[in-house]
Amino acid sequence: MGLEYKGDFVRLYSGSFNRSGHGYQVRYIDGAGKSVRKMVPESAMPLEYAKSLDRQIGLAGTQSVEGPKKFKEAAKSYVKELDEHLLNYRQESKHGHKISAGTHKKYMIAVNLHIVPHFQNMNLSAIRISTVQDFQDQLRKRMKPQTANQVVNCLGRMMSYFVRKEWIEANPCREIRSLPEDAIERGRTPTQKEVQKVIMHCREDWHEVLVRVCAEAGLRISEALGLEWTNIRNDILYIKQSAVRAEIGKTKTAGSKRAVKISAQTATMLKELRVKSINQFVFANEKGRLLTSSDALNQALHPACKLAGVEPFGWHGLRRLVINTLLDNNVMRDHVQKIVGHTIGSKVTDKHYREIDDEAVLRDDYVLKFPEAKSA
């Protein structure tokens, strides 16, 4: 496809256009602000047709095909599309793109805190590869490489959107290499004795209940924070949703929706906690707002680790403890996967969670024995 003419309001392209075959196509923005694409009639001279249409649109005062020139104006359109994708997600639309509330919030943080403040007054056409490179260099000075890469990736999605809208010709982010990221530490898996110590040193009832729920059922912290009182039936928890960045959304995968069993003691503690609660959610702050995983870590788990004299570990450590303990106790692997919300047969269980201590394989019955060789 080639650009044959670029007027104030109309562009003329030549090439193959789906079922229309090879020919000429004009593109412009109509009076309602919608992008229009239509084939030039075979009886018309393409260039004259495009120029005539350009003059007509100019006289009618229609918006220029160029679209917004300043980045901040173009960003508003992108944010509007993100909002539409979030609405599709919340309405469980069968059509159209969807993004979860947590993903939407992550994108908006990158857009509002980093991208728009840096590029807002720049012309779209002035943003080059070197411009994005300078932006990346500034990011790496004040944040981790992983975070900087997420911000630049978000910028790349924005620029791709601008290309689709035909406001720019190419995405300059495509030529930007990601920063080398620090190795992600797997985190420490505590022992059952350590978890018991931590439970004994929790400062508030809800702290203890949260640690117990995650340590007994292997819940993701997002699943625990998304629990509502209606999701609890005696000693059974029904996992139906998750809370990511204090936003309720779907579970990580469709297979993560499940029922899990907790101990009778923890079930009793939950009933006692419910009597005091005035909130819809089991774990919420004093104002009834959802907690983030960091909130729960800093308020409940790490302070208890410190008081107990236990080396700190995270919520994922409790999940690994559950998976490894159950497997070590010869619980069927598919049952373990069902309990923790992994797809049956998934390699994730072994690749990212299974741990074997060096001492665990130092057993006599693991040694192959051969009969003594006959003397000559």
C-alpha positions, 0 to 999 in steps of 0.5 A: 500500500502506498500513499499517493496524495496527502491533503489537509483532510484526505489521504489517497492510498493505492494498493490491494484492499481486501475483497476490493482488490487492487485500486485506490482508497481515500481516508478521512474523518467525517463530521461525527469524528469517525474514521472513514475509508472508501474506495475511489470509484473506478470511473473517477480519476483517483488524484482529482477525486481525492483533491475534490473531496479534500476541498469539500471537507475543508469547506464543511469544516470537518476535523483534519485527518491528521488528528491531534498533534500534541501528545497529551490530546492523543493520550486522552483518546488512548485512555478512552479506549482503555476505559472501553476495554475495561467496561467490556471486561466488567460487562463480560462482553463476548466481543471487543478487547477486554482488560481487567481492572488491575491491568487498567489501573497498572496502565493508568499509573504508567500513563499518568505518572510517567508518560504524559508528564514527559511527552505531554507538550510534544508534537506526535511527529517529533517523537523519534527513536532517540526521544524514546531512548532518552525517556528510557534513560531517565526512567532507569535512573529512578526505578528498577529495570523491570518497572522501567520496561513496563512503562516503556512497553505501555508507551509502545502500546500507545504509539501502536494505537496512534499508528492505527489511528494514522496519526503517526507513520511508525512506532518508534518504540519498536526499535527500543531494546528492553533493559536487562532485568535483575534476576527475580528472586524466588523468595524463601519457603518457610517451614511449618514450624516457622509458620506456626511461630508467625501465627502465634505472633500476629498482632491482630485477629485478622492478621492471624486469620489471613496467614492461616487461610493462605497457609492452610489452603495455599490461596494466592494472596489476591484470592484471599483479599478478594474473599467476601463473607458470602464466599464462606460456608463453614470450613469451605472457601469458595474462590470466585474472584481476586483483588489485584491492586485493590480492584476486584476482578476475575480469578487468574485463570478459569480453573482457579475458581474452586472450593477449598477446605480449611481447618475447623479452628480457622473456620471458627476464627472466621465466624468470630471475625465476622461478628465484628465485621461491618464490611462486605469483604473479609479482609478490608481496612477500617474504611471498608476498602480493599487491601493490596498485597503490599498492605497485607504484607507490611501490616500483617505478615512481616511484622509477625515474622519480626516478632517471631524472630523468623527470617521474613518470607512472602505470601508466595512462600506460604503457597509453595509450602502448601504445594510441597508439603502436600506432594511430600505427603504423597497427595495425588498431583492432580488433587494438589493442582485442584486445591491451589487452582492450577490447571490439571497437568500444568507444568507450572506446579513443578517448574515454579513451585516444587522444591527438593532439599539436598538432604531429602535424596540422601537415602539408602533406598535411593542407592542402586546396589549391585552384587559383589563381583566374583573374585578371579 
